Amino acid sequence: MLDYQEFLKEILIDEQTLQERISQLGTQISSDYSQKSLHLVCILRGGVLFLTDLMRQISIPHTIDFMAISSYGAGSRQSSGQVRLTMDLKDDIGGRDVLLVEDIVDSGHTLSSVLELLTLRKPASLKVCSLLDKFERREVDVPIDYCGFQIPDAFVFGFGLDLDEYYRDLPFIGIVNTERFQPPE
Ligand code: 5GP
């Protein structure tokens, strides 16, 4: 695999800006959930880096769990609105204060389906924290209670987000050079 710089058009959000915003989010969440029992649910795989940095900025006791999903018509960014659970949560969320931790909300179909699925399990509360919001591409109205950054309509990678499964480890969010990599439609 080539060096990431081959595919990078420009850095959209640098490491320091990301970390400062994550720290602010952690402070806000710690305050909002101070009287609650916070349970963070991370959607694999894109949310992993965000989760691990966010939880270190949350100053109240909390628990974590993971789930993995795949969109019908995988390989495409145009999710149909239906998601399939490929790995379920370990713990029951009934009666718990769940905060869903996502990497990016694009059309909103994935988040909408996940919220529907988790609501059926009757959590005490269910909110959403997404690092990125590509609001111009929204097709379904979904609530984002905590948002890191609103970003323009461009395919991004790094900090959990992949380019053909690579470069999730990068500490910044970059915009792809579409002359070198064609994002999935
Ligand atoms: P949705 O359109 O359902 O809101 O988002 C579907 C999924 O597409 C996201 O969870 C994310 O995995 C992926 N996705 C959307 N936009 C981007 C992007 O700019 N870069 C990467 N790497 N993945 C994206």
Boltz pocket constraint, residues with backbone or C-beta under 6 A from the ligand:
constraints:
  - pocket:
      binder: B
      contacts: [[A, 46], [A, 76], [A, 77], [A, 78], [A, 79], [A, 104], [A, 105], [A, 106], [A, 107], [A, 108], [A, 109], [A, 110], [A, 111], [A, 134], [A, 154], [A, 155], [A, 156], [A, 157], [A, 161], [A, 162], [A, 163]]
      max_distance: 6.0
